[in-house]
Amino acid sequence: MGDALANILAATGYDVEREYYIQMMQPIRWKPLAVLCGCVAVSLQGEQIAIPENYYQGEYIRDLAIDFLKQPHSQETLASEEHIVPILGLFAAQRILDDIKVDLEDFGVKFNHWSAKKNL
């Protein structure tokens, strides 16, 4: 709806700025995502690991875990509780954001600014 309104305003001569607020780029939000992706990545390698039931388990989580396992140093990251959240969390959040950008572009929705809370 925001894009439609922005298009109407722009078509009638207004100078319109479009901003997308990126909530997932806040490191505090990475922990559940990193833990879930880490659990799935470990299970994909054949280890039996309990995946937290209260965590969302969409198919894209498996895709993120597969992509992460292809990264250099993924094994070291998965073995380190200290690094799993900042490294895997950022990786997963950035991949999700990249997918969102592609989807929005496919729909013809464009933004002038992409802002995360850490930048505001």
Contacts in CASP RR format, 6 or more apart in sequence:
PFRMAT RR
TARGET T0000
AUTHOR 0000-0000-0000
METHOD contacts of the structure
MODEL  1
MGDALANILAATGYDVEREYYIQMMQPIRWKPLAVLCGCVAVSLQGEQIA
IPENYYQGEYIRDLAIDFLKQPHSQETLASEEHIVPILGLFAAQRILDDI
KVDLEDFGVKFNHWSAKKNL
3 18 0 8 1.000
3 108 0 8 1.000
3 109 0 8 1.000
6 16 0 8 1.000
6 18 0 8 1.000
9 16 0 8 1.000
10 16 0 8 1.000
17 112 0 8 1.000
17 113 0 8 1.000
18 110 0 8 1.000
18 111 0 8 1.000
18 112 0 8 1.000
18 113 0 8 1.000
19 111 0 8 1.000
19 112 0 8 1.000
19 113 0 8 1.000
19 114 0 8 1.000
19 115 0 8 1.000
20 104 0 8 1.000
20 111 0 8 1.000
20 113 0 8 1.000
20 114 0 8 1.000
20 115 0 8 1.000
21 115 0 8 1.000
21 116 0 8 1.000
21 117 0 8 1.000
22 97 0 8 1.000
22 114 0 8 1.000
22 115 0 8 1.000
22 116 0 8 1.000
23 29 0 8 1.000
23 116 0 8 1.000
23 117 0 8 1.000
24 30 0 8 1.000
24 33 0 8 1.000
24 93 0 8 1.000
24 96 0 8 1.000
24 97 0 8 1.000
25 93 0 8 1.000
25 97 0 8 1.000
25 116 0 8 1.000
25 117 0 8 1.000
25 118 0 8 1.000
26 116 0 8 1.000
26 117 0 8 1.000
26 118 0 8 1.000
27 85 0 8 1.000
27 86 0 8 1.000
27 90 0 8 1.000
27 118 0 8 1.000
29 93 0 8 1.000
30 85 0 8 1.000
30 86 0 8 1.000
30 88 0 8 1.000
30 89 0 8 1.000
30 90 0 8 1.000
30 92 0 8 1.000
30 93 0 8 1.000
31 85 0 8 1.000
31 89 0 8 1.000
32 55 0 8 1.000
33 88 0 8 1.000
33 89 0 8 1.000
33 92 0 8 1.000
33 93 0 8 1.000
34 84 0 8 1.000
34 85 0 8 1.000
34 87 0 8 1.000
34 88 0 8 1.000
34 89 0 8 1.000
34 92 0 8 1.000
35 52 0 8 1.000
35 55 0 8 1.000
35 84 0 8 1.000
35 85 0 8 1.000
36 51 0 8 1.000
36 52 0 8 1.000
36 55 0 8 1.000
36 56 0 8 1.000
36 57 0 8 1.000
36 61 0 8 1.000
37 61 0 8 1.000
37 64 0 8 1.000
37 65 0 8 1.000
37 68 0 8 1.000
37 88 0 8 1.000
37 89 0 8 1.000
37 92 0 8 1.000
38 65 0 8 1.000
38 68 0 8 1.000
38 78 0 8 1.000
38 84 0 8 1.000
38 88 0 8 1.000
39 49 0 8 1.000
39 50 0 8 1.000
39 51 0 8 1.000
39 52 0 8 1.000
40 51 0 8 1.000
40 61 0 8 1.000
40 62 0 8 1.000
40 64 0 8 1.000
40 65 0 8 1.000
41 65 0 8 1.000
41 66 0 8 1.000
41 68 0 8 1.000
41 69 0 8 1.000
41 74 0 8 1.000
41 78 0 8 1.000
41 88 0 8 1.000
42 49 0 8 1.000
42 78 0 8 1.000
43 49 0 8 1.000
43 51 0 8 1.000
44 62 0 8 1.000
44 65 0 8 1.000
44 66 0 8 1.000
44 69 0 8 1.000
45 69 0 8 1.000
51 57 0 8 1.000
60 96 0 8 1.000
60 99 0 8 1.000
64 91 0 8 1.000
64 92 0 8 1.000
64 95 0 8 1.000
64 96 0 8 1.000
67 95 0 8 1.000
68 74 0 8 1.000
68 77 0 8 1.000
68 88 0 8 1.000
68 91 0 8 1.000
68 92 0 8 1.000
71 91 0 8 1.000
76 83 0 8 1.000
77 83 0 8 1.000
77 84 0 8 1.000
77 87 0 8 1.000
77 88 0 8 1.000
78 84 0 8 1.000
78 88 0 8 1.000
104 110 0 8 1.000
104 111 0 8 1.000
END
